[in-house]
């Protein structure tokens, strides 16, 4: 292995804008985050499903989430000659 080409790892404090802090190792001397796993809506369980055009309801109505019956389809009438 070549000498003097590898970065030095430092033990750093990571600071999130929500106030959460923890320690990790990094090549940088300081880490500041805008969002972390403690305040991110997906990981914290505070995520809201925003549906402005009724797409979720339309999907559930069309495909019947959890129901056994399938939507009825129209059959073409036989052509008479």
C-alpha positions as CSV (number, residue, x, y, z in Angstrom):
1,X,0.0,0.0,0.0
2,X,1.3,3.5,-0.8
3,X,2.0,5.8,2.0
4,X,0.6,9.3,2.4
5,X,-2.3,8.9,-0.1
6,X,-5.0,7.8,2.2
7,X,-7.2,10.4,4.0
8,X,-7.2,10.7,7.8
9,X,-10.3,9.7,9.6
10,X,-11.4,11.8,12.5
11,X,-14.0,11.2,15.2
12,X,-16.5,14.0,14.5
13,X,-19.8,15.2,16.0
14,X,-22.6,15.3,13.6
15,X,-25.2,18.1,14.2
16,X,-28.7,18.1,12.7
17,X,-30.8,21.2,12.4
18,X,-33.4,19.5,14.7
19,X,-30.9,19.4,17.5
20,X,-29.9,15.7,17.3
21,X,-26.2,15.0,17.6
22,X,-24.1,11.8,17.4
23,X,-20.5,10.8,16.8
24,X,-19.1,9.1,13.8
25,X,-15.9,8.9,11.8
26,X,-15.3,11.0,8.7
27,X,-12.6,12.6,6.6
28,X,-14.2,16.0,7.3
29,X,-13.7,17.6,10.7
30,X,-17.3,18.7,11.2
31,X,-20.6,17.6,9.8
32,X,-23.9,19.6,9.8
33,X,-27.1,18.2,8.4
34,X,-30.4,19.7,7.5
35,X,-32.4,16.5,8.1
36,X,-31.6,13.2,9.9
37,X,-33.4,9.9,10.5
38,X,-34.9,11.3,13.8
39,X,-36.6,14.2,12.1
40,X,-37.2,12.9,8.5
41,X,-40.9,12.3,8.0
42,X,-40.5,8.8,6.4
43,X,-38.3,7.4,9.2
44,X,-40.1,9.1,12.1
45,X,-43.5,7.8,11.0
46,X,-45.0,11.3,10.5
47,X,-45.2,11.0,6.7
48,X,-48.5,12.1,5.3
49,X,-49.9,10.9,2.0
50,X,-50.8,14.0,0.0
51,X,-53.3,13.2,-2.7
52,X,-54.7,16.3,-4.3
53,X,-56.4,14.6,-7.3
54,X,-58.0,11.6,-5.7
55,X,-55.6,9.1,-7.2
56,X,-55.4,6.8,-4.2
57,X,-59.2,6.6,-3.8
58,X,-59.6,6.0,-7.5
59,X,-57.0,3.2,-7.4
60,X,-58.6,1.6,-4.4
61,X,-62.0,1.8,-6.0
62,X,-60.8,0.4,-9.3
63,X,-58.7,-2.4,-8.0
64,X,-60.4,-3.0,-4.6
65,X,-57.7,-3.2,-2.0
66,X,-58.3,-6.3,0.0
67,X,-61.5,-7.3,-1.8
68,X,-61.9,-10.6,-3.6
69,X,-64.2,-9.4,-6.3
70,X,-62.6,-8.1,-9.5
71,X,-64.1,-5.2,-11.5
72,X,-66.7,-6.2,-14.1
73,X,-65.6,-5.9,-17.7
74,X,-67.9,-5.5,-20.6
75,X,-68.0,-8.2,-23.3
76,X,-68.5,-7.3,-26.9
77,X,-71.8,-8.3,-28.4
78,X,-71.5,-10.9,-31.2
79,X,-71.8,-9.4,-34.6
80,X,-75.0,-10.4,-36.5
81,X,-75.0,-10.8,-40.2
